[in-house]
Every structure is written in structure tokens, then in C-alpha cells.
Amino acid sequence: MLKRFALGLALIFAAGLAQAQPAAGVEYRELSTPLSADTAGKIEVIEFFWYGCPHCYHFEPVLGPWVKAMPKDTQLRRIPAIFNDEWAQGARAYYALEAIGEIPRLHKPLFDAVHQGPRLNVANEAALTEWLGKQGVDTKKFAAAYRSFSVEGKVKRAAQLTQAYKIEGVPSMAVNGKYVVITDNIKSFDQMVEVADYLIERSRNEGSKAAPKK
């Protein structure tokens, strides 16, 4: 009896593990035509976001520690999603700050400024510039980057990738130019990164199978 009971528990546990594994069409979808990743030699994870999105803001405390614990063969790339002109202005602000090396220092404070207290409108260039000046940013340098050809190109590329990955809302995650987490069926931010972990491992295994034998 005890052996049968133990066996029953083992089968139930195994079934639970099988159910927990993310499924195609449920927790993630596969692009019919994979896209080229911009992060050479690594498994690229993309976070599509918008500074004005409260869900993106609340995702940051989960995403930050997860990124710090990423394996060395994996790299996060943030892409500001673009659905309209207001979102494009937010993307322009992000890429201008990236161009002058201020994203590591100001990404979170900028999110805070948008969602706490007197809320900053990132699409308002004058208000954003005033806020940046208070953060010790060289506003002339920022203005030059904001209107630069390279930033304009990145904004256009972000809009193209938002469409290419068929992103419908944010935050969204894509893995290795091939997989996208289906957020409609995700119940928590923790589950979102768990699905991303699964897709990273899947991409790693696919890469190993494709690698030629020495």
C-alpha cells in the first residue's frame, strides 16, 4: 500500500511539472519568421516598455534582480514600444539618454518621476529637459542627441520591431528573435520571467543542437 501511495504521489508530482511547463500558444508564441538578434553571440531578451505604462513601472522591481542573475550567455535589451506619436517621443527620450550614457543612472529615476508625485510627461521636451537639468544632465548635450540622426534611426527601428514582434501591449518580452511571451495568459510578473527563463533555455538547447560537431 505504501509503495502504491508513494508511486501515486510521484505520478501526481510529475503531472504537475508537465502542466507547469509553458506551452506554445498559451504562455508564449513563436514567430513564423524569426528575426535577427542585434546582440551578437548571446541569447537576446527584449523588454518592450513605455515610461508612461504603470505595469512597466511595477515590473521593474522584478526585472532588475532577474537581469542581474542572468547567465553570461544571455543579455537584456530594452526597446521602447511605439504605437503612436506620444510613445515615439518617449522612445526618443530613452535613446537620447542612452546616447549620452545616462540610462544606467536615470532609467529608474525617470520612471519614478513619471509615476510618483507631480508626474513628469516624458513626451513634453521642455518639461523633460527641465527635469534632466535638475538631475545634473548636460541639457545641451541631451538636446543634440535628442535631435540626432542616430537617435532618429533607433526610434524608427523601435517602431519597426514593435510591429515585427506583433507587440500589442507592454510590458512584453521576446527571446532570441523567435519567441514572445503571451502576456494575456500570464498571472504575475514572476511568471512572466519564469516563461522567459524557459524560452532562454529552449533557445540555448536549440543552439547546441544546431552547432556543428568538432
Number of C-alpha atoms within 10 A of each C-alpha: 6 7 8 9 10 11 12 12 12 12 12 12 12 12 11 11 10 11 10 10 12 17 12 13 11 13 19 23 15 16 15 8 10 13 14 11 17 12 14 9 10 16 24 23 25 21 20 23 24 25 26 19 16 14 14 20 19 14 18 15 12 14 17 10 10 14 14 10 8 12 11 8 11 17 19 19 14 13 23 28 28 26 14 9 10 16 21 21 19 24 28 27 27 25 24 26 24 17 18 15 11 15 16 10 11 17 14 15 13 20 22 15 17 19 18 10 8 8 12 18 17 26 19 13 16 11 13 17 19 12 17 17 14 10 14 8 17 13 17 11 13 21 15 14 21 22 13 14 11 13 22 18 12 17 26 15 14 21 19 14 18 20 14 14 21 11 20 13 16 17 24 21 26 26 25 24 21 19 24 25 26 20 20 10 13 16 9 11 19 14 15 23 19 15 23 23 16 14 23 22 13 15 19 17 12 11 12 11 10 9 9 7 6 3
